[in-house]
Amino acid sequence: MANQWIQTISQKALLSLLYEVSASPKPGLVDRFNAGAHKDMDFFTFMASGAALSNYFNECVSEGVKYSGKNPQELFKALRTIGMEAEKAMFEATNNVNTHKGLIFSLGIICAAASCCMIESKNKNVDTETICTKVSQMTQGLCMRELTCLNKTEDLTYGEKLYQNYGLKGIRGEVENGFPTVRNYSLPVLTKLRSMKTLHWNDILVHTLLHLMAVNEDTNIVARHDLKTLEFVHHYSQRVLDSGGMLIKEGVQMVYEMDREFIMRNISPGGSADLLAVTVIFDLLSN
């Protein structure tokens, strides 16, 4: 039975990657229509990256099974080495382009947490709240260790610089708190839209992304630009949602216009795109 769970979780992790990049149009992001605000990657780069990561998700699920009933933070430590190898595989597949580094982190933790919870509860159907509680337990103290108590002043990563300059915790904060942006905003939206049974899956995904872009403290945007640009994205996204978003014809045209403007301004809401994939895997795991 455990082997069946492993296969199911890892397949859904990979599927969430594929759904995220395939949803179109995504303002400023790589999708089936264009490369967004990117010069070094396109849709096929993401396909190559996803294929390179398929074994990684299996390994994360296996670690979750192995560490069930044990200290969750030990499970998180075990994932670090596997994650570093996955990053190498990604860079080899993409000719050193970072397509999925954020999702190697997020989805890897979710895969391990989900399998761990399933084994511990002896139940294949584990809800999102339970998985997110496990994720928080695994990563407890992460922001304190890697951001607040940071001692180095040179060779800082983007995430470290953004915390020092703006106090933004990025994906570390999201993970340590059990993905609150996903649980409170995007997942309820996606669940509601799916229940309507009249919308195309593509439109559901793009509309859900707009909800994320309206609230998420997207460090990818701030790293490329500044807080003012992030505020611009929040307001623009909310304006498109207020006009109907992907639910009406006029709103869809606004999304296309938004894509053109983001490309022109070199805006890429990559952090929100990652949270869309996280939203999808939680939806898939709950169904």
Protein Blocks (a to p, Z undefined) as FASTA:
>chain_A
ZZmmmmmmmmmmmmmmmmmmmpccdehiacfkbgmjafkbcfklmmmmmmmmmmmmmmmm
mmmmmmgoiafklmmmmmmmmmmmmmmmmmmmnoopafklmmmmmmmmmmmmmmmmmmmn
opabdcfklmmmmmmmmmgoklmmmmmmpmbfghiafklmmmmmnopakjmlmmmnopmm
lmmmmmmmmmmmmmnopacfklmmmmmmmmmmmmpccfklmmmmcmklmmmmmmmmmmmm
mnopjmbmklmmmmmmmmmmmmmnopacfklmmmmmmmmmmmmmmZZ
